[in-house]
Amino acid sequence: MGFTAAAIFIFVCGLCVGSFLNVVIYRLPNGLPVHKGFSMCPDCEHRLLAPDLVPLLSWIFLRGRCRYCGGRISPRYLVVELLTGLLWLAVWLRQAGSDPELWALGAPPAAFMTVGAHCLIVSALVAVIFIDARHMIIPNALVLVVAAAGILLCFTPAPPDLLERVIGFFAVSGPLLLLAVFSGGRAMGMGDIKLMAAAGLCLGWPAAVTAFMIGALLGSAVSVAAAARAGRKLGGRIPFGPYLAGGIIICLFYGRELVALYLSLF
Ligand SMILES: [Zn+2]
């Protein structure tokens, strides 16, 4: 397979997984089974058929409306699909850059383990972003997917090494757990702590610490800006998961570079 064909293939696979993530984002926080039943319009509950479920294209051709009742379908569906497709493409481009055999999807299976694990991580994090932003929870199932991908990565030659990954598991989650215990659970949710433990396994400790700092910076910047716009004081609980997930995704791609840049400052 040529480079362009392989890139399109990966992007389309990501779109399809994004379409499944829309189901996960809707059903998981509502306690509905993710793998059973058929898709239906949340408004009129009409069963959705194959032509209504083509990633990206269905939403565009139906102009964001239900074919049966005309009810508006949130642009979130489109955003989740597109974001997942682009992240899968980015994962593959990043890995293919260092391994030309991946360009043509002709590399030995071991090389695909790294790509597969990274695709798994970004997919779970997309679901974390949209679920936590709305429901203020990070489902354990998604944390387990990230942790499983981290364990998978321990068996690949991809950097960082095993020791950095194991330390990464505790490096951020340990201090956060102490903080949560001493603040009576107000400073940090358990979901955030578990997510950072799983992410530490994927990133290794230097990049995990960096991911947390980026998440904290993003979260503070957004909440300060939101408070300023609304003209009210800071405070109140904000979901932290989306910012942590953002930091983890950034460090999955540029963790090593960011750590090197940070160290070069001293
Ligand atoms: Zn409908």
Boltz pocket constraint, residues with backbone or C-beta under 6 A from the ligand:
constraints:
  - pocket:
      binder: B
      contacts: [[A, 41], [A, 42], [A, 43], [A, 44], [A, 45], [A, 46], [A, 66], [A, 67], [A, 68], [A, 69], [A, 70], [A, 71]]
      max_distance: 6.0
